[in-house]
Amino acid sequence: MQLPPKVTERAFARLAEIGAGTEGQALRIAVEGGGCSGFQYDIRLDTPAEDDLVLEGQGEKVVVDSVSLPFLSGATIDFTEELIGARFTIDNPNASSSCGCGTSFSM
């Protein structure tokens, strides 16, 4: 069974803080082949497409394309601030291993 990804309130709050939705933009989460572990996340601001899954909160949107959706089933999208920097993160229960950079994973 495929579960939609979840977006934390902290991630939506960060999108609102940077004003992502003011110009019709959304945070796009996609999965692509490549990276040091086989797959990698593509996280960027983009215009939503017609066939995207749209997750909304605090007036902001996170979108996932239909090809990436099975790879992100049950994942949690968050925003973290650490000593090494601040970034959007993905806790993906489908990943069997991940790279130290946090943007590459294998299944």
Biopython code that builds the backbone (N, CA, C, O; Angstrom):
import numpy as np
from Bio.PDB.StructureBuilder import StructureBuilder

atoms = [
    (1, "MET", "N", (0.841, -1.187, 0.000)),
    (1, "MET", "CA", (0.000, 0.000, 0.000)),
    (1, "MET", "C", (0.882, 1.245, 0.000)),
    (1, "MET", "O", (1.810, 1.359, 0.801)),
    (2, "GLN", "N", (0.591, 2.154, -0.883)),
    (2, "GLN", "CA", (1.374, 3.374, -1.015)),
    (2, "GLN", "C", (0.794, 4.470, -0.132)),
    (2, "GLN", "O", (-0.376, 4.828, -0.265)),
    (3, "LEU", "N", (1.615, 5.001, 0.771)),
    (3, "LEU", "CA", (1.202, 6.094, 1.641)),
    (3, "LEU", "C", (1.773, 7.401, 1.104)),
    (3, "LEU", "O", (2.911, 7.426, 0.636)),
    (4, "PRO", "N", (1.009, 8.479, 1.163)),
    (4, "PRO", "CA", (1.581, 9.751, 0.705)),
    (4, "PRO", "C", (2.660, 10.219, 1.684)),
    (4, "PRO", "O", (2.603, 9.904, 2.872)),
    (5, "PRO", "N", (3.636, 10.967, 1.184)),
    (5, "PRO", "CA", (4.625, 11.530, 2.099)),
    (5, "PRO", "C", (3.952, 12.539, 3.033)),
    (5, "PRO", "O", (2.889, 13.076, 2.724)),
    (6, "LYS", "N", (4.586, 12.785, 4.173)),
    (6, "LYS", "CA", (4.088, 13.770, 5.140)),
    (6, "LYS", "C", (5.062, 14.934, 5.159)),
    (6, "LYS", "O", (6.263, 14.754, 4.958)),
    (7, "VAL", "N", (4.542, 16.123, 5.401)),
    (7, "VAL", "CA", (5.369, 17.317, 5.518)),
    (7, "VAL", "C", (5.162, 17.876, 6.913)),
    (7, "VAL", "O", (4.022, 18.064, 7.339)),
    (8, "THR", "N", (6.247, 18.145, 7.632)),
    (8, "THR", "CA", (6.135, 18.668, 8.990)),
    (8, "THR", "C", (5.730, 20.141, 8.974)),
    (8, "THR", "O", (5.912, 20.845, 7.981)),
    (9, "GLU", "N", (5.181, 20.581, 10.092)),
    (9, "GLU", "CA", (4.830, 21.992, 10.246)),
    (9, "GLU", "C", (6.073, 22.865, 10.132)),
    (9, "GLU", "O", (6.007, 23.978, 9.610)),
    (10, "ARG", "N", (7.207, 22.362, 10.620)),
    (10, "ARG", "CA", (8.468, 23.114, 10.548)),
    (10, "ARG", "C", (8.879, 23.358, 9.090)),
    (10, "ARG", "O", (9.374, 24.437, 8.765)),
    (11, "ALA", "N", (8.679, 22.366, 8.207)),
    (11, "ALA", "CA", (9.006, 22.531, 6.786)),
    (11, "ALA", "C", (8.077, 23.545, 6.132)),
    (11, "ALA", "O", (8.530, 24.399, 5.370)),
    (12, "PHE", "N", (6.769, 23.456, 6.428)),
    (12, "PHE", "CA", (5.837, 24.438, 5.879)),
    (12, "PHE", "C", (6.161, 25.836, 6.402)),
    (12, "PHE", "O", (6.076, 26.811, 5.654)),
    (13, "ALA", "N", (6.528, 25.942, 7.668)),
    (13, "ALA", "CA", (6.871, 27.246, 8.254)),
    (13, "ALA", "C", (8.086, 27.851, 7.552)),
    (13, "ALA", "O", (8.115, 29.056, 7.303)),
    (14, "ARG", "N", (9.078, 27.038, 7.233)),
    (14, "ARG", "CA", (10.265, 27.544, 6.538)),
    (14, "ARG", "C", (9.901, 28.016, 5.131)),
    (14, "ARG", "O", (10.408, 29.040, 4.672)),
    (15, "LEU", "N", (9.029, 27.280, 4.444)),
    (15, "LEU", "CA", (8.576, 27.710, 3.118)),
    (15, "LEU", "C", (7.851, 29.050, 3.208)),
    (15, "LEU", "O", (8.036, 29.917, 2.355)),
    (16, "ALA", "N", (7.028, 29.219, 4.237)),
    (16, "ALA", "CA", (6.322, 30.490, 4.431)),
    (16, "ALA", "C", (7.310, 31.606, 4.734)),
    (16, "ALA", "O", (7.142, 32.731, 4.265)),
    (17, "GLU", "N", (8.327, 31.302, 5.506)),
    (17, "GLU", "CA", (9.343, 32.291, 5.878)),
    (17, "GLU", "C", (10.102, 32.809, 4.653)),
    (17, "GLU", "O", (10.405, 33.999, 4.567)),
    (18, "ILE", "N", (10.402, 31.931, 3.723)),
    (18, "ILE", "CA", (11.138, 32.359, 2.526)),
    (18, "ILE", "C", (10.201, 32.853, 1.426)),
    (18, "ILE", "O", (10.657, 33.307, 0.376)),
    (19, "GLY", "N", (8.894, 32.766, 1.665)),
    (19, "GLY", "CA", (7.921, 33.288, 0.708)),
    (19, "GLY", "C", (7.807, 32.473, -0.561)),
    (19, "GLY", "O", (7.582, 33.030, -1.635)),
    (20, "ALA", "N", (7.959, 31.160, -0.458)),
    (20, "ALA", "CA", (7.936, 30.294, -1.638)),
    (20, "ALA", "C", (6.625, 30.389, -2.405)),
    (20, "ALA", "O", (6.637, 30.410, -3.636)),
    (21, "GLY", "N", (5.513, 30.448, -1.716)),
    (21, "GLY", "CA", (4.212, 30.422, -2.377)),
    (21, "GLY", "C", (3.763, 31.749, -2.957)),
    (21, "GLY", "O", (2.757, 31.799, -3.665)),
    (22, "THR", "N", (4.489, 32.830, -2.674)),
    (22, "THR", "CA", (4.042, 34.143, -3.131)),
    (22, "THR", "C", (4.115, 34.303, -4.644)),
    (22, "THR", "O", (3.409, 35.138, -5.210)),
    (23, "GLU", "N", (4.938, 33.536, -5.290)),
    (23, "GLU", "CA", (5.051, 33.628, -6.747)),
    (23, "GLU", "C", (4.568, 32.348, -7.426)),
    (23, "GLU", "O", (5.011, 32.027, -8.529)),
    (24, "GLY", "N", (3.664, 31.616, -6.775)),
    (24, "GLY", "CA", (3.122, 30.393, -7.358)),
    (24, "GLY", "C", (4.080, 29.221, -7.324)),
    (24, "GLY", "O", (3.854, 28.212, -7.991)),
    (25, "GLN", "N", (5.139, 29.346, -6.558)),
    (25, "GLN", "CA", (6.136, 28.287, -6.463)),
    (25, "GLN", "C", (5.777, 27.307, -5.340)),
    (25, "GLN", "O", (5.039, 27.640, -4.413)),
    (26, "ALA", "N", (6.310, 26.115, -5.448)),
    (26, "ALA", "CA", (6.143, 25.084, -4.428)),
    (26, "ALA", "C", (7.489, 24.391, -4.261)),
    (26, "ALA", "O", (8.347, 24.470, -5.141)),
    (27, "LEU", "N", (7.672, 23.721, -3.143)),
    (27, "LEU", "CA", (8.877, 22.918, -2.944)),
    (27, "LEU", "C", (8.660, 21.589, -3.656)),
    (27, "LEU", "O", (7.770, 20.823, -3.288)),
    (28, "ARG", "N", (9.473, 21.315, -4.673)),
    (28, "ARG", "CA", (9.367, 20.058, -5.404)),
    (28, "ARG", "C", (10.340, 19.057, -4.799)),
    (28, "ARG", "O", (11.522, 19.353, -4.623)),
    (29, "ILE", "N", (9.833, 17.865, -4.481)),
    (29, "ILE", "CA", (10.646, 16.747, -4.016)),
    (29, "ILE", "C", (10.557, 15.685, -5.105)),
    (29, "ILE", "O", (9.473, 15.181, -5.399)),
    (30, "ALA", "N", (11.688, 15.348, -5.699)),
    (30, "ALA", "CA", (11.721, 14.340, -6.759)),
    (30, "ALA", "C", (12.842, 13.350, -6.474)),
    (30, "ALA", "O", (13.785, 13.654, -5.743)),
    (31, "VAL", "N", (12.730, 12.175, -7.055)),
    (31, "VAL", "CA", (13.764, 11.142, -6.945)),
    (31, "VAL", "C", (14.305, 10.895, -8.342)),
    (31, "VAL", "O", (13.549, 10.697, -9.293)),
    (32, "GLU", "N", (15.625, 10.911, -8.450)),
    (32, "GLU", "CA", (16.285, 10.685, -9.737)),
    (32, "GLU", "C", (17.315, 9.582, -9.581)),
    (32, "GLU", "O", (17.800, 9.334, -8.477)),
    (33, "GLY", "N", (17.650, 8.924, -10.669)),
    (33, "GLY", "CA", (18.740, 7.959, -10.656)),
    (33, "GLY", "C", (20.056, 8.702, -10.520)),
    (33, "GLY", "O", (20.198, 9.821, -11.014)),
    (34, "GLY", "N", (21.014, 8.084, -9.853)),
    (34, "GLY", "CA", (22.323, 8.714, -9.684)),
    (34, "GLY", "C", (22.682, 8.856, -8.227)),
    (34, "GLY", "O", (22.063, 8.241, -7.359)),
    (35, "GLY", "N", (23.679, 9.664, -7.965)),
    (35, "GLY", "CA", (24.137, 9.818, -6.590)),
    (35, "GLY", "C", (25.011, 8.651, -6.217)),
    (35, "GLY", "O", (25.064, 7.658, -6.942)),
    (36, "CYS", "N", (25.689, 8.752, -5.111)),
    (36, "CYS", "CA", (26.647, 7.715, -4.727)),
    (36, "CYS", "C", (25.981, 6.448, -4.204)),
    (36, "CYS", "O", (26.652, 5.430, -4.036)),
    (37, "SER", "N", (24.658, 6.489, -3.939)),
    (37, "SER", "CA", (23.971, 5.303, -3.436)),
    (37, "SER", "C", (22.946, 4.736, -4.405)),
    (37, "SER", "O", (22.257, 3.774, -4.064)),
    (38, "GLY", "N", (22.821, 5.295, -5.597)),
    (38, "GLY", "CA", (21.899, 4.753, -6.590)),
    (38, "GLY", "C", (20.761, 5.684, -6.957)),
    (38, "GLY", "O", (20.414, 5.799, -8.133)),
    (39, "PHE", "N", (20.172, 6.354, -5.973)),
    (39, "PHE", "CA", (19.115, 7.337, -6.202)),
    (39, "PHE", "C", (19.506, 8.607, -5.474)),
    (39, "PHE", "O", (20.272, 8.576, -4.511)),
    (40, "GLN", "N", (18.968, 9.731, -5.949)),
    (40, "GLN", "CA", (19.213, 10.978, -5.244)),
    (40, "GLN", "C", (17.959, 11.832, -5.247)),
    (40, "GLN", "O", (17.129, 11.741, -6.151)),
    (41, "TYR", "N", (17.835, 12.662, -4.223)),
    (41, "TYR", "CA", (16.707, 13.577, -4.117)),
    (41, "TYR", "C", (17.018, 14.859, -4.878)),
    (41, "TYR", "O", (18.141, 15.363, -4.841)),
    (42, "ASP", "N", (16.021, 15.369, -5.557)),
    (42, "ASP", "CA", (16.090, 16.679, -6.176)),
    (42, "ASP", "C", (15.096, 17.547, -5.414)),
    (42, "ASP", "O", (13.887, 17.329, -5.504)),
    (43, "ILE", "N", (15.589, 18.522, -4.671)),
    (43, "ILE", "CA", (14.756, 19.387, -3.845)),
    (43, "ILE", "C", (14.954, 20.810, -4.346)),
    (43, "ILE", "O", (16.055, 21.358, -4.278)),
    (44, "ARG", "N", (13.869, 21.406, -4.852)),
    (44, "ARG", "CA", (13.990, 22.757, -5.421)),
    (44, "ARG", "C", (12.626, 23.436, -5.469)),
    (44, "ARG", "O", (11.592, 22.778, -5.352)),
    (45, "LEU", "N", (12.632, 24.739, -5.640)),
    (45, "LEU", "CA", (11.396, 25.474, -5.854)),
    (45, "LEU", "C", (11.026, 25.342, -7.326)),
    (45, "LEU", "O", (11.874, 25.463, -8.209)),
    (46, "ASP", "N", (9.736, 25.092, -7.572)),
    (46, "ASP", "CA", (9.285, 24.844, -8.931)),
    (46, "ASP", "C", (7.794, 25.169, -9.019)),
    (46, "ASP", "O", (7.121, 25.309, -7.998)),
    (47, "THR", "N", (7.297, 25.286, -10.221)),
    (47, "THR", "CA", (5.872, 25.480, -10.449)),
    (47, "THR", "C", (5.185, 24.120, -10.450)),
    (47, "THR", "O", (5.642, 23.210, -11.142)),
    (48, "PRO", "N", (4.098, 23.955, -9.694)),
    (48, "PRO", "CA", (3.395, 22.664, -9.686)),
    (48, "PRO", "C", (2.882, 22.290, -11.075)),
    (48, "PRO", "O", (2.448, 23.149, -11.843)),
    (49, "ALA", "N", (2.941, 20.996, -11.383)),
    (49, "ALA", "CA", (2.414, 20.463, -12.643)),
    (49, "ALA", "C", (1.042, 19.839, -12.385)),
    (49, "ALA", "O", (0.672, 19.580, -11.240)),
    (50, "GLU", "N", (0.305, 19.606, -13.449)),
    (50, "GLU", "CA", (-1.050, 19.085, -13.332)),
    (50, "GLU", "C", (-1.130, 17.731, -12.637)),
    (50, "GLU", "O", (-2.067, 17.485, -11.877)),
    (51, "ASP", "N", (-0.158, 16.846, -12.885)),
    (51, "ASP", "CA", (-0.233, 15.491, -12.330)),
    (51, "ASP", "C", (0.549, 15.327, -11.017)),
    (51, "ASP", "O", (0.751, 14.199, -10.568)),
    (52, "ASP", "N", (0.985, 16.407, -10.406)),
    (52, "ASP", "CA", (1.705, 16.334, -9.130)),
    (52, "ASP", "C", (0.761, 16.030, -7.974)),
    (52, "ASP", "O", (-0.402, 16.434, -7.981)),
    (53, "LEU", "N", (1.280, 15.311, -6.981)),
    (53, "LEU", "CA", (0.606, 15.226, -5.691)),
    (53, "LEU", "C", (0.944, 16.530, -4.983)),
    (53, "LEU", "O", (2.117, 16.891, -4.877)),
    (54, "VAL", "N", (-0.064, 17.237, -4.500)),
    (54, "VAL", "CA", (0.147, 18.517, -3.832)),
    (54, "VAL", "C", (-0.188, 18.355, -2.352)),
    (54, "VAL", "O", (-1.298, 17.963, -1.993)),
    (55, "LEU", "N", (0.791, 18.662, -1.496)),
    (55, "LEU", "CA", (0.616, 18.637, -0.052)),
    (55, "LEU", "C", (0.620, 20.088, 0.412)),
    (55, "LEU", "O", (1.550, 20.831, 0.099)),
    (56, "GLU", "N", (-0.412, 20.506, 1.160)),
    (56, "GLU", "CA", (-0.540, 21.901, 1.529)),
    (56, "GLU", "C", (-0.594, 22.099, 3.031)),
    (56, "GLU", "O", (-1.133, 21.274, 3.769)),
    (57, "GLY", "N", (-0.015, 23.222, 3.468)),
    (57, "GLY", "CA", (-0.052, 23.613, 4.869)),
    (57, "GLY", "C", (0.476, 25.029, 5.013)),
    (57, "GLY", "O", (1.416, 25.417, 4.320)),
    (58, "GLN", "N", (-0.118, 25.796, 5.902)),
    (58, "GLN", "CA", (0.293, 27.173, 6.189)),
    (58, "GLN", "C", (0.350, 28.029, 4.927)),
    (58, "GLN", "O", (1.173, 28.940, 4.830)),
    (59, "GLY", "N", (-0.523, 27.741, 3.959)),
    (59, "GLY", "CA", (-0.559, 28.503, 2.720)),
    (59, "GLY", "C", (0.554, 28.152, 1.747)),
    (59, "GLY", "O", (0.717, 28.832, 0.734)),
    (60, "GLU", "N", (1.311, 27.124, 2.026)),
    (60, "GLU", "CA", (2.440, 26.704, 1.190)),
    (60, "GLU", "C", (2.159, 25.334, 0.594)),
    (60, "GLU", "O", (1.271, 24.615, 1.051)),
    (61, "LYS", "N", (2.935, 24.977, -0.445)),
    (61, "LYS", "CA", (2.742, 23.695, -1.127)),
    (61, "LYS", "C", (4.065, 22.954, -1.278)),
    (61, "LYS", "O", (5.119, 23.547, -1.510)),
    (62, "VAL", "N", (3.967, 21.633, -1.138)),
    (62, "VAL", "CA", (5.058, 20.721, -1.476)),
    (62, "VAL", "C", (4.484, 19.788, -2.520)),
    (62, "VAL", "O", (3.394, 19.245, -2.339)),
    (63, "VAL", "N", (5.215, 19.593, -3.624)),
    (63, "VAL", "CA", (4.706, 18.756, -4.712)),
    (63, "VAL", "C", (5.653, 17.593, -4.985)),
    (63, "VAL", "O", (6.871, 17.705, -4.846)),
    (64, "VAL", "N", (5.048, 16.468, -5.381)),
    (64, "VAL", "CA", (5.794, 15.259, -5.736)),
    (64, "VAL", "C", (5.222, 14.750, -7.048)),
    (64, "VAL", "O", (4.009, 14.593, -7.183)),
    (65, "ASP", "N", (6.094, 14.491, -8.015)),
    (65, "ASP", "CA", (5.627, 13.982, -9.306)),
    (65, "ASP", "C", (5.248, 12.508, -9.182)),
    (65, "ASP", "O", (5.671, 11.825, -8.249)),
    (66, "SER", "N", (4.452, 12.030, -10.129)),
    (66, "SER", "CA", (3.911, 10.666, -10.064)),
    (66, "SER", "C", (4.998, 9.590, -10.163)),
    (66, "SER", "O", (4.822, 8.500, -9.617)),
    (67, "VAL", "N", (6.101, 9.863, -10.836)),
    (67, "VAL", "CA", (7.183, 8.883, -10.949)),
    (67, "VAL", "C", (7.928, 8.729, -9.618)),
    (67, "VAL", "O", (8.338, 7.626, -9.258)),
    (68, "SER", "N", (8.099, 9.827, -8.895)),
    (68, "SER", "CA", (8.828, 9.810, -7.624)),
    (68, "SER", "C", (7.986, 9.303, -6.461)),
    (68, "SER", "O", (8.525, 8.838, -5.457)),
    (69, "LEU", "N", (6.677, 9.390, -6.594)),
    (69, "LEU", "CA", (5.777, 9.062, -5.486)),
    (69, "LEU", "C", (6.006, 7.677, -4.878)),
    (69, "LEU", "O", (6.051, 7.583, -3.652)),
    (70, "PRO", "N", (6.154, 6.597, -5.648)),
    (70, "PRO", "CA", (6.379, 5.288, -5.018)),
    (70, "PRO", "C", (7.672, 5.230, -4.188)),
    (70, "PRO", "O", (7.731, 4.509, -3.192)),
    (71, "PHE", "N", (8.688, 5.971, -4.585)),
    (71, "PHE", "CA", (9.952, 5.998, -3.848)),
    (71, "PHE", "C", (9.826, 6.755, -2.531)),
    (71, "PHE", "O", (10.634, 6.560, -1.623)),
    (72, "LEU", "N", (8.819, 7.618, -2.423)),
    (72, "LEU", "CA", (8.641, 8.468, -1.243)),
    (72, "LEU", "C", (7.452, 8.049, -0.392)),
    (72, "LEU", "O", (7.035, 8.797, 0.492)),
    (73, "SER", "N", (6.903, 6.872, -0.641)),
    (73, "SER", "CA", (5.752, 6.382, 0.112)),
    (73, "SER", "C", (6.072, 6.345, 1.612)),
    (73, "SER", "O", (7.013, 5.673, 2.034)),
    (74, "GLY", "N", (5.292, 7.066, 2.403)),
    (74, "GLY", "CA", (5.459, 7.082, 3.857)),
    (74, "GLY", "C", (6.614, 7.940, 4.355)),
    (74, "GLY", "O", (6.896, 7.944, 5.553)),
    (75, "ALA", "N", (7.287, 8.663, 3.472)),
    (75, "ALA", "CA", (8.428, 9.496, 3.871)),
    (75, "ALA", "C", (7.950, 10.746, 4.611)),
    (75, "ALA", "O", (6.804, 11.172, 4.468)),
    (76, "THR", "N", (8.853, 11.320, 5.401)),
    (76, "THR", "CA", (8.572, 12.569, 6.108)),
    (76, "THR", "C", (9.545, 13.637, 5.628)),
    (76, "THR", "O", (10.761, 13.451, 5.663)),
    (77, "ILE", "N", (8.995, 14.746, 5.185)),
    (77, "ILE", "CA", (9.788, 15.876, 4.708)),
    (77, "ILE", "C", (9.828, 16.902, 5.832)),
    (77, "ILE", "O", (8.787, 17.314, 6.345)),
    (78, "ASP", "N", (11.040, 17.313, 6.213)),
    (78, "ASP", "CA", (11.222, 18.197, 7.359)),
    (78, "ASP", "C", (12.233, 19.284, 6.997)),
    (78, "ASP", "O", (12.850, 19.240, 5.933)),
    (79, "PHE", "N", (12.391, 20.238, 7.875)),
    (79, "PHE", "CA", (13.432, 21.256, 7.753)),
    (79, "PHE", "C", (14.238, 21.225, 9.030)),
    (79, "PHE", "O", (13.675, 21.296, 10.123)),
    (80, "THR", "N", (15.555, 21.121, 8.908)),
    (80, "THR", "CA", (16.411, 21.058, 10.093)),
    (80, "THR", "C", (17.456, 22.160, 10.052)),
    (80, "THR", "O", (17.913, 22.572, 8.986)),
    (81, "GLU", "N", (17.821, 22.624, 11.233)),
    (81, "GLU", "CA", (18.902, 23.595, 11.392)),
    (81, "GLU", "C", (19.918, 22.983, 12.344)),
    (81, "GLU", "O", (19.612, 22.692, 13.500)),
    (82, "GLU", "N", (21.131, 22.792, 11.838)),
    (82, "GLU", "CA", (22.204, 22.182, 12.626)),
    (82, "GLU", "C", (23.449, 23.037, 12.495)),
    (82, "GLU", "O", (23.450, 24.022, 11.756)),
    (83, "LEU", "N", (24.497, 22.679, 13.193)),
    (83, "LEU", "CA", (25.748, 23.416, 13.091)),
    (83, "LEU", "C", (26.302, 23.432, 11.674)),
    (83, "LEU", "O", (26.938, 24.402, 11.261)),
    (84, "ILE", "N", (26.057, 22.349, 10.925)),
    (84, "ILE", "CA", (26.593, 22.267, 9.562)),
    (84, "ILE", "C", (25.728, 23.004, 8.547)),
    (84, "ILE", "O", (26.116, 23.126, 7.385)),
    (85, "GLY", "N", (24.577, 23.493, 8.958)),
    (85, "GLY", "CA", (23.719, 24.250, 8.060)),
    (85, "GLY", "C", (22.251, 23.903, 8.230)),
    (85, "GLY", "O", (21.883, 23.043, 9.030)),
    (86, "ALA", "N", (21.434, 24.585, 7.468)),
    (86, "ALA", "CA", (19.992, 24.367, 7.493)),
    (86, "ALA", "C", (19.571, 23.820, 6.133)),
    (86, "ALA", "O", (20.083, 24.244, 5.096)),
    (87, "ARG", "N", (18.620, 22.860, 6.150)),
    (87, "ARG", "CA", (18.200, 22.248, 4.887)),
    (87, "ARG", "C", (16.907, 21.471, 5.073)),
    (87, "ARG", "O", (16.516, 21.127, 6.188)),
    (88, "PHE", "N", (16.259, 21.208, 3.951)),
    (88, "PHE", "CA", (15.111, 20.313, 3.957)),
    (88, "PHE", "C", (15.657, 18.889, 3.970)),
    (88, "PHE", "O", (16.612, 18.580, 3.258)),
    (89, "THR", "N", (15.055, 18.029, 4.773)),
    (89, "THR", "CA", (15.507, 16.642, 4.886)),
    (89, "THR", "C", (14.344, 15.700, 4.597)),
    (89, "THR", "O", (13.175, 16.076, 4.685)),
    (90, "ILE", "N", (14.696, 14.469, 4.250)),
    (90, "ILE", "CA", (13.688, 13.445, 3.972)),
    (90, "ILE", "C", (14.024, 12.204, 4.778)),
    (90, "ILE", "O", (15.101, 11.628, 4.626)),
    (91, "ASP", "N", (13.101, 11.796, 5.635)),
    (91, "ASP", "CA", (13.221, 10.540, 6.371)),
    (91, "ASP", "C", (12.408, 9.525, 5.582)),
    (91, "ASP", "O", (11.178, 9.525, 5.635)),
    (92, "ASN", "N", (13.103, 8.658, 4.848)),
    (92, "ASN", "CA", (12.456, 7.755, 3.910)),
    (92, "ASN", "C", (12.521, 6.314, 4.422)),
    (92, "ASN", "O", (13.604, 5.731, 4.470)),
    (93, "PRO", "N", (11.380, 5.728, 4.807)),
    (93, "PRO", "CA", (11.380, 4.356, 5.315)),
    (93, "PRO", "C", (11.690, 3.315, 4.233)),
    (93, "PRO", "O", (11.939, 2.154, 4.558)),
    (94, "ASN", "N", (11.679, 3.707, 2.959)),
    (94, "ASN", "CA", (11.960, 2.792, 1.856)),
    (94, "ASN", "C", (13.448, 2.664, 1.566)),
    (94, "ASN", "O", (13.865, 1.735, 0.874)),
    (95, "ALA", "N", (14.252, 3.580, 2.084)),
    (95, "ALA", "CA", (15.687, 3.580, 1.819)),
    (95, "ALA", "C", (16.375, 2.526, 2.686)),
    (95, "ALA", "O", (16.212, 2.519, 3.906)),
    (96, "SER", "N", (17.137, 1.646, 2.062)),
    (96, "SER", "CA", (17.874, 0.624, 2.820)),
    (96, "SER", "C", (19.206, 1.169, 3.320)),
    (96, "SER", "O", (19.739, 0.687, 4.320)),
    (97, "SER", "N", (19.744, 2.167, 2.634)),
    (97, "SER", "CA", (20.952, 2.840, 3.094)),
    (97, "SER", "C", (20.966, 4.245, 2.477)),
    (97, "SER", "O", (20.276, 4.520, 1.496)),
    (98, "SER", "N", (21.761, 5.108, 3.075)),
    (98, "SER", "CA", (21.861, 6.467, 2.541)),
    (98, "SER", "C", (23.290, 6.950, 2.663)),
    (98, "SER", "O", (24.093, 6.405, 3.421)),
    (99, "CYS", "N", (23.581, 7.970, 1.910)),
    (99, "CYS", "CA", (24.908, 8.575, 1.888)),
    (99, "CYS", "C", (25.017, 9.567, 3.058)),
    (99, "CYS", "O", (24.000, 10.024, 3.580)),
    (100, "GLY", "N", (26.206, 9.886, 3.452)),
    (100, "GLY", "CA", (26.423, 10.846, 4.525)),
    (100, "GLY", "C", (25.880, 12.224, 4.214)),
    (100, "GLY", "O", (25.564, 12.983, 5.131)),
    (101, "CYS", "N", (25.763, 12.564, 2.935)),
    (101, "CYS", "CA", (25.266, 13.892, 2.561)),
    (101, "CYS", "C", (23.756, 14.014, 2.759)),
    (101, "CYS", "O", (23.234, 15.127, 2.830)),
    (102, "GLY", "N", (23.045, 12.886, 2.848)),
    (102, "GLY", "CA", (21.610, 12.903, 3.067)),
    (102, "GLY", "C", (20.785, 13.110, 1.812)),
    (102, "GLY", "O", (19.557, 13.149, 1.891)),
    (103, "THR", "N", (21.420, 13.245, 0.655)),
    (103, "THR", "CA", (20.655, 13.441, -0.571)),
    (103, "THR", "C", (20.692, 12.235, -1.490)),
    (103, "THR", "O", (20.071, 12.256, -2.552)),
    (104, "SER", "N", (21.400, 11.189, -1.111)),
    (104, "SER", "CA", (21.527, 9.989, -1.936)),
    (104, "SER", "C", (21.125, 8.769, -1.106)),
    (104, "SER", "O", (21.408, 8.704, 0.090)),
    (105, "PHE", "N", (20.461, 7.802, -1.752)),
    (105, "PHE", "CA", (19.998, 6.628, -1.019)),
    (105, "PHE", "C", (19.886, 5.437, -1.955)),
    (105, "PHE", "O", (19.905, 5.588, -3.176)),
    (106, "SER", "N", (19.768, 4.247, -1.367)),
    (106, "SER", "CA", (19.498, 3.031, -2.145)),
    (106, "SER", "C", (18.284, 2.336, -1.559)),
    (106, "SER", "O", (17.903, 2.573, -0.413)),
    (107, "MET", "N", (17.687, 1.475, -2.364)),
    (107, "MET", "CA", (16.484, 0.753, -1.924)),
    (107, "MET", "C", (16.720, -0.735, -2.019)),
    (107, "MET", "O", (15.831, -1.523, -1.695)),
]
sb = StructureBuilder()
sb.init_structure("model")
sb.init_model(0)
sb.init_chain("A")
sb.init_seg("    ")
for serial, (resi, resn, name, xyz) in enumerate(atoms, 1):
    if name == "N":
        sb.init_residue(resn, " ", resi, " ")
    sb.init_atom(name, np.array(xyz, "f"), 0.0, 1.0, " ", f" {name:<3s}", serial, name[0])
structure = sb.get_structure()
